Amino acid sequence: MLALYGHPFSSYTWKAQIALHAARLEYELREVGPAHPEHGEFLVGHAGPWGKFPVLLDGEEVLFEASIIIEHVAIRHAPAAELLPVDPEAAIRTRMIDRVFDNYVMAPMQAIVNEHLRNAAEPDAERCAEARGRLERSYGWLERWLAGWDRQAPTTLVECAAAPALFYADWAHPIGEAYPQLKAWRANLLARPEVSRCVEAARPWRGYFPLGAPDRD
């Protein structure tokens, strides 16, 4: 059986899980945290330079970085799930949008979260404002990009990246009324069984979100 090291409240763990769920693959989630120190010890030796999760253990093979895990799942275990297009040109475009969500949505969202973790009472206002500005720019770009994307298509690498990124980004800096297509697509993603399974599993940890989890989703 596949084993995924991660945490139910982690956005990048979600990213890998969504692909596994969409492909209908059985796996064991090995939660990383104080209750399972052995899982953290495994990461130190197997999860790249910084020991970060998620990490997929597939037999003797160890893979880290969520995008790489999804590509491995797509090629090795679930080619019929179409997580990654077979056409090389289409696959390149899919990978490009995957990077948009990781670098231009997840990264500024995390910057806001980090400021509140650093000093919950007085987060650096300038740094938060700069990160919110980057998110606004990303929201605007994605609103225009969505005009050419099939929002009803099966889950691909793009949706695996988009769902957790937009879920938490909207908590950190709400997607405004200026972006109706992006708001609607976020709702569409959260309603997908492969995503809602992650949302429900993460509910016990919502109180740990440093900005305060909103009463929605």
Secondary structure, DSSP 8 states (H G I E B T S, - for coil): -EEEEE-TT-HHHHHHHHHHHHTT--EEEEE-BTTBHHHHHHHHHHSTTTT-S-EEEETTEEEESHHHHHHHIIIII-GGG-SS-SSHHHHHHHHHHHHHIIIIIIHHHHHHHHHHHH-SSS--HHHHHHHHHHHHHHHHHHHHHGGGS-TTS---HHHHHHHHHHHHHHHHS---TT-HHHHHHHHHHHHSHHHHHHHHHTGGGGGG-TT---S--
